Amino acid sequence: MNSPPAPNVSNASAFPLIWVVPLIALAIGGWMGFRELQNRGPEITIDFADGAGVEAGKTMLEYKGVSAGTVEAVELKPGLEGVSIRLRLKKSAASLARAGSQFWIVRPEIGFSGVSGLDTLVSGVRLTVLPGQGPTVERFTGLDQTPAPNVIDQGRTFILESDQLGSLTTGAPVFYREFKVGEVEASRLSDDSTSVLIRIHIEAPYVDLVRTNSKFWNAGGFSFKVSLFGGAQLKDTSLESLITGGVAFATPDAGPLAPAAPNDTQFALASEPDKDWLKWSPKIPVKSPTPVAQPPAKRGILSELIKP
């Protein structure tokens, strides 16, 4: 009787199947980490006076509605004079780290000159940027408020000098005969700090309304006066200028029309207009950018009855 063959004994240890899942997870994690490093852009630091609402790992930097980076840390500056925000840019947004780039925090702003940032009431604040064109840098000073919108038309800029700023803000309207023809771009103290200089921009179709002898006054805010002989007087102003401030101007109509004011001409800003200024009505041609459509002419009764 034949004996059974001897068993083949192997000394190699079997690989435990229990390690398959962890190894797969490790491989996937390593691949995801590698991709993250590939998409990682430079780290920049932005200094702000106030970092309210900014959270590490949550607050995003957006440019043109697309996420361009994430805040990694929010820290107090030495001396407690502000905050420093460390932000990691995406690789595709690395060109935002250039000198001249302007960063600011978007918060809810409601006014008749503009409504912005309302979505941050739900999603939280976010950062946004206007790119610069300089060399690559790693540290920036953030803006305290949203910058003035870029002016795209070929209008003119004028400077107004006032004793005080009052309620005027960036984006406040400039009126001519209660019609908006421009807006406030920026304001600052004069070099000797004795007055406030306000830069306004007049849109291209209306630049000829500003003459070398035009008069400007503050048309914003609320004013109520009571006099013994004149009775009570309420300042007539639009709701928009009541909230955001505003500027109005007029040009004299007596005698020859003064020359059109050149760019950067400086005018004094009065706190209120003289009564004569409100009566001025010179004939100055303008080119309206949006002509008002004329309603179709009504046909007479006879023409309606006798139709072709």
Helices and strands as residue ranges (DSSP letters): G 17-19, H 20-38, E 40-48, E 60-63, E 66-76, E 83-90, G 91-96, E 102-106, E 109-111, E 114-116, H 120-123, E 126-130, E 139-141, E 156-162, E 173-176, E 179-189, E 196-202, G 204-209, E 215-218, E 224-227, E 231-234, H 239-244, E 247-250, E 266-270, G 277-279, H 301-305
